[in-house]
Amino acid sequence: MARGLDHVVHVVRDLDAAGELYDMLGFTVGTRNRHPWGTDNRLVQTPGFFVELLEISEPDAIPPHGETAFSFGAFNRDFLADVGPGLSMLVLEGSDPAADKLEFDTAGIGGFDVFDFSRQGKRPDGSDVEVAFSLAFARDAASPHAGFFSCLQRRPENFWAPDLQRHMNGTTGVAGVVLTAEDPAAHVDFLSVFAGTTPRRAVEGWYIAKTPRGDIDLMSQALFTERFGIAAPAGPGLRLAAIRFAVADIERLRRRVSASRMAAEEIEGLVVVGPKSALGATLAFEPAA
C-alpha cells in the first residue's frame, strides 16, 4: 500500500533561529517540545504533513544505536556534525507499524525494532495534551546521510491543530519532496519498497513516486540544479534536498518572501529559497493545483 508524505526533519543548531526563519517566510510555527532522548522540536503543520524543526538540546542524553535499535537522536546529531544543518529524514505515513517493519525486513531495508513513544504537547490555547507515535525504520545502505521511517499517529486528535495550519504566506499543503543522488536508478528499488509504490521514469535521471499525499521526486544532482537553480546536496547515495509547498496565491508568497529580505530564485513558476538562506534546506513554493 502506498504511503503518503507524513513529515520531514529539518535539523538545525538553533531551534529558535529556525523558528524565526520559518516565521519570516510566513509560516505559523508551533511552540518548543522536548523529547526524552536529548532533542527538542518545533513544528510547522499543513493538513496531514509537517516540518519538524529539530535541535540537539542535550547531547549527553542521546542513546547510541543498538543492533536492532535505531537512535533518532544519534542519527540527527551525526548528520549535523557531518554535513551541517539541513533536511535529514523523510517520514511517510504508517498505518500498521508491524506490517511496515515486516515489509522493510523482508526487502532487506529494515532490521530495526518498532519504536513506540509519547511526549507532552501543547494545543494552540496552551493546554497540555499527550501525543504518541509508532515508528518503523528503513535504510538505504548506500545513503548514510538520509534517514527514513514510517510514522503512525496514536493520538492524532491531540496532534493536528487547524489553527497551526493557517499560514500568512498562503501555504495550503505539501506538493512533494525531492531526493537527489548521483545515480537515481540505483535507488529506485529502495524507494519502491519504502513508499509502497513504484516510481515512474519521467526523463533520464528523474523518477516520480506518486503517493496519497504529495510526490516524491528522485532526480540526479544535475537535474536538480537545472530545475531549482541551486546545487544539489553533496555526498554519497540519497540526500533529501527540497520540500515543495503548494500555495494558494503565488503573488502573495512572492511579496512575503520579498518582505523577509531573504534571497530567493524564481524558476518556471517556482519561488525557491535555497540552503544559504534556509539553514541548509531548499524550500520551493508553487501554485496549488
C-alpha positions, 0 to 999 in steps of 0.5 A, a space after each residue: 500500500 502506498 504511503 503518503 508524505 507524513 513529515 520531514 526533519 529539518 535539523 538545525 543548531 538553533 531551534 529558535 533561529 529556525 523558528 524565526 526563519 520559518 516565521 519570516 517566510 510566513 509560516 505559523 510555527 508551533 511552540 518548543 517540545 522536548 523529547 526524552 532522548 536529548 532533542 527538542 522540536 518545533 513544528 510547522 503543520 499543513 493538513 496531514 504533513 509537517 516540518 519538524 524543526 529539530 535541535 540537539 538540546 542535550 547531547 549527553 542524553 542521546 542513546 547510541 544505536 543498538 543492533 536492532 535499535 535505531 537512535 533518532 537522536 544519534 542519527 540527527 546529531 551525526 548528520 549535523 556534525 557531518 554535513 551541517 544543518 539541513 533536511 535529514 529524514 523523510 517520514 511517510 505515513 504508517 498505518 500498521 507499524 508491524 506490517 511496515 517493519 515486516 515489509 522493510 525486513 523482508 526487502 532487506 531495508 529494515 532490521 530495526 525494532 518498532 519504536 513506540 513513544 509519547 511526549 507532552 504537547 501543547 494545543 494552540 490555547 496552551 493546554 497540555 495534551 499527550 501525543 504518541 507515535 509508532 515508528 518503523 525504520 528503513 535504510 538505504 545502505 548506500 545513503 548514510 546521510 538520509 534517514 527514513 521511517 514510517 510514522 503512525 499517529 496514536 493520538 492524532 486528535 491531540 496532534 493536528 491543530 487547524 489553527 497551526 495550519 493557517 499560514 500568512 504566506 498562503 501555504 495550503 499543503 505539501 506538493 512533494 519532496 525531492 531526493 537527489 543522488 548521483 545515480 537515481 536508478 540505483 535507488 529506485 528499488 529502495 524507494 519502491 519498497 519504502 513508499 509502497 509504490 513504484 516510481 515512474 521514469 519521467 526523463 533520464 535521471 528523474 523518477 516520480 513516486 506518486 503517493 496519497 499525499 504529495 510526490 516524491 521526486 528522485 532526480 540526479 544532482 544535475 537535474 536538480 540544479 537545472 530545475 531549482 537553480 541551486 546545487 544539489 546536496 553533496 555526498 554519497 547515495 540519497 540526500 533529501 534536498 527540497 520540500 515543495 509547498 503548494 500555495 494558494 496565491 503565488 503573488 502573495 508568497 512572492 511579496 512575503 518572501 520579498 518582505 523577509 529580505 531573504 534571497 530567493 530564485 524564481 524558476 518556471 513558476 517556482 519561488 525557491 529559497 535555497 540552503 544559504 538562506 534556509 539553514 541548509 534546506 531548499 524550500 520551493 513554493 508553487 501554485 496549488 493545483 
